[in-house]
């Protein structure tokens, strides 16, 4: 029913996993009788259909309960953690508060890599200081979309072997006011950690989604459906495969899983993933060799897909790239000189994103 993992700041945190049906709500509250996974950290199920139903229950409870990650930290550890944070916040002489920000930015960056769509769909390039960020184009007669800033997507027709996508910042301010420290008796670091994820992870995924929305209709047809059936799946999969770029990834909104569970053909095709932690990171298994991913198990504020949205892409090297100039960096700041009693951190990353081959993307939307 629950398991312990390390929280973003070194303390153990319970993850609640629900069963299906009415008992799912009870399990989310910690009242369920049957554990959802065994000692090997695999979700318990008697068949593939039962496993799909269990995952469906987890998705529904994430929507109704505000996300599956629910803090249930030992009180003594929580008090010690709270005292450590307050001491760092009030210490103006040492670098303890800055170190806290560095730990938080590292955890945000790690979560971005595990759960973010960009790292799953696009090829990752890390470049150093002074290096030129460029992406090789394997097929020249394509239309590409690149991000010129974090709010603008530009279309380009490619005729050369290399493109040089412009770089942009993704940045956020995480501020904690003095009155929050004085008024709160709980650990607010988790809340600020979610604020950082919302500013960084969601922003990056929305940029990737904007690129996909522009590219899926360039060479392929967007499929509109009422129920997500095997015909819809094979259609959008075939639209990618027919260009010689085998479909590899599919990202889907949380409600699409209900349609997949209901169809016996999907059950027969499904290659399951049983590891509890992988499911919590949004990996739902495979259909005919296509990896399934969702943001349905995130907190509601961290979700980017609208209900009924589905995207299929080829292998990352055929789709596009995310070029990282600078990983997420943290700097301790305060706003006392601006007349606001608050301390916090400014975080930013420098990157570029480009989809270089619209043929390798397709999508479907619910009517």
N, C-alpha and C positions, 0 to 999 in steps of 0.2 A: 504493500500500500504506500510506503514511502521509503526513500533511501537517502543517504547522506552523501553530499559532495562538498568540496571546498567552495565556500562563497567567494565573491570577488576579493575579499580582504583577508583570506586565510582561515576563516571560521567555517565550521561545518553547517550546512543548510539542508533542510529536508526538501525533497522533491515529491510532490503528491501525484500519484498516478491513479486514474479512476477506471473502474470497470464500466460496463455498459448498462443501459436501462436506468431504472430508478435508483439502483444501488450506486450508480456513478456519482450522483450528487452527494450521497452519504460518504462515499470513499473520498471525494474531494475534501470533505470536512474532517476526514480522519475517522469516520465511523464505519467504514466498510469492513466486512468480515474476511473477504478473500484477498490475498495479496495479488497485485497485478503483475508481479515478476518474481522469479526465483532467485536462488542464491548466486546463480551465474549472471545475474543482471539482465536476463532475457525475459521478455514479456510472456506470461503464461497464456497458453491457448491450446485447445485440443485439435484445431485444424486451421488451415489458412483462412477460412471464412470467419472463424472465431477470432483469430488474430486481427483481421481487418476490422471486425466489430469493436474489439478492444481499443484499437487505434482511433476508430471513429468516436468512441466514448471519450477518449482523451482530448480530441479536437473540440468536441462539444463543450466539455467542461472548461477547457481553456477559454472558450468564448463567454460562457456564462459566469465563470468564476474569476475572470480578469487575468488569466494566465496560470500556468501550472506551477510556476516557481513561487512557493509560499514559504516565507521565513518561519522557522520553528527552532530558533537557535537556543542553546542552553543559556539560561538566565545569567549564570555567573560569567560565562564567556561574553555575553552581550554587554553586561555591565563593565567588564574589563575593556572591551572594545570601545565602548562609549567614553570611558574615562581617558583612554589613549587618544581618541580623536579630539576631545575637548582640550586636553593638554597641548596637543599639536596646534590647535586652532588659536589658543591663547598665547602660545610661545612666539614672540616676534623676533627673537634673536637667532634661533637655530634654523635648520632647513627641514625640520620634521614635517611641516605642513606641505612643503614642496615635494617631499618624498611620497607623501600620501597621494598627491596628484599624479605622480609618475606611476605609482602602482595602479591607480584607477585607469589611467590612459592605456597602460599595458593590457589590462583586463578588457577594456572596451575594444582595443585592437584585436585581441585574441577572439573575442566573441564575434566581431565583424568577420573574421576569417572562417569561423565555424558555421555561423548562421546566415551571413549575408549572401544575397543572390549573386552579387558581382563576382565574388571569388569562385563561384560554382560555374557561372556561364561564360566568363571571359578568361583569356589567358593572362597570367600575371607576369609583369616585367618589373623588376626592381632596378633602378638606375641610380648611380652615385652622383655626387656633386660634380658639376661640369660636364657630365655626359649628356648626349642628345637623345631625347625620347623619340623613338621612331618605331613604326609598326610595319612589318612586311606584309605586302598584299600578294597573296598566292594566285588570285584570279583577278585580272586587270579590268575586265568589263563588268564592273559592279558599281552599285551606289552605296556610299558609306555615310554614316552619321557620326559626327563627333561633337563633344561638348566643348563649346567655346568659353563658357563660364558655368558656374553651378546652377544657372537658371535658363541657359540657352542651348538648343540643339541645332546644329547646322548640317545641311545636306551637301554632300560632295560627290561628284562623279569621278571615279578613279581610273586613270590611264597609266599610272606610273607604279613601279615596284615597291615604293615606300611612301608612307604618309607620316606626317609629323603633327600629331594631335596637340592642340594647345593645352596648357596646364591650368588648373584652377585649385582654389582652396576649398576644403570642407572644414569648418571651424565651429567652435561653440564656447560659450561662457558658462561655467558652473559656479554659481555664487551661493553662499550660505550667509544669511544675515545674522547679526548678533541676537536678535529677538527669537530667531528659530532655535538657536542654541539654548536660550534661557527658557523658552516655552516648551521645548520638546523633552520628553523623558525617554524617548526611544531613539534607536540608532537611525539617523537620517542618511547615512552613507549609501544604503541601498537605493533610497529614493533619488539621490543625486547621481548614482551610477546609472539608473534608468533614464534620467534626464540626459546624461551624456550619450547613452545609446540612441535615444530618440533623436538627438541632434546629429549624430555621426552616422550610425547604421541606417536609420530611416532615410536620411538625406542621400546617402550613397545608393541605396536600393531604389529610391525614387528616380534618381538620375538614370540608372540602368533600365528601369521600367519605361522611362520616357524614350530612351533609345529603341527599346523593343517595340513600343507602340508605333514609332515612326517606320520601323524596318519591316514589320510583319506583312504589310500590304504592298510592298514594293514589287516583289516577284511572285508572291503567293497570295491566296485569297483568305481573308479572315472568315472563319466558319462561325455562323450564329446557330445556336442550338437551344432547345428547351430542357432536354435531359442529356447528360454527357454519356454517350453510348460508345461501344467499341467502334462503330462506324465513324463517329466524330474523331476519336483518338487516332484511328488508322489514317484518316484523311489528313489531319495536320502533321502526322508523322511522315506520311508519304510525300507531302509537299516539300519537306526538307530532304528526304532521301532521294527524290528524283533528280536533284541537281548534283548527285555524287558526293554529298556531305551527310553521312549517316547521322540520324538523330541520336543524341546522347542524353540530353537533359530536358525535363519538363517541370515547370513550376506551376502550381495550381492553387487556387483559393481554397479555403478550408471547406466550403460547402460542396465542392466537386467530389470530395471523398464519399459522400453519401450516395451519389450516383454510381460510383465505382463499386461500392459494397453491394449494391442492389443487383448488379448484373453478373450472372454466373460465368459469362465468358471472361470478364475481368479477373474473377477469382481463379480461373484455370490458368490465365496468362501470368498472374502476379508472382514475382519472385520476392519473397518476403525478406524484410530486415527485422530481426527480433531483438536486437540490442536496445535496451531501454533508453540509454543515453543518446544513441543515434537518432531515435525517434523524437526525443525532446529537442534535438537540433534541427528538426524539420525534414529528415530523410525518411521517406515512406516505403522504400523498396524499389522494384523495377517492374515495368510492363514491356515485354518484348524487347528487352535490352535498353530501355529508356529509363534513366534514373528519375524518380519522382521526389520533388521537394515542395514544401509549403511553408508559409509564414503563420499558419493557423495556431501553432503552439506558442507563439510569442505573446507578450502582453499586448492588449488591444492598441496601445499607442505606438507599438513597434511594427504593426502590420502595414503593408503597402499595397497588397492586392485587393481589388474590389471583388465582391461575390461573383462567382461564375467565370472569372478570368483564368485562362490557361495559355501558357506559352511553351513552345517546343523549339529547342535549338540544337544545332550540331555540336561537334566537339569544340571546346573553347578556341583552339588554334584556328579553326575555320570561321568562327563567329566574329571575334574582335579581341581587344586587349584593354586591360587596365594597367596603366604605366604609373608606378609609384615612385615619385621623386623623393618624398620624405614621409616616413611613417608617422603615426599620430604622436605629436609632441605636446608636452604639458609645461606650463609656466605658472607659478603661483602669483596671484594678483590680489590687490585689495582696492576698494573704492572709497576709502576714507577721505582722500583728497577731493573727491567729488561730492562730499556731503552725504554719503551712504555708508552706514556701518555694516560692511560685509567683506568677507574674504572668500577666495575661491581659486579657480584655475581657468586659464585660457588654453584651449587645446586646438590644434590644427594639423591637417595633413595636406600635402601637395601631391596631386595626381592628375592623370588625364584618362578619359574613357572614349573608346571608339568602337562601333560596330562596322566592320569593313566588308561584310558580305550579307546583304539582305536575303539572299537565297537560303542561308542557313538558319533562318528564323521563320516561324509561323505561329499562328495563334487562333484561339476560339474565345467567344464571349457568349454568355447566356442572355437570351432575349428577355 
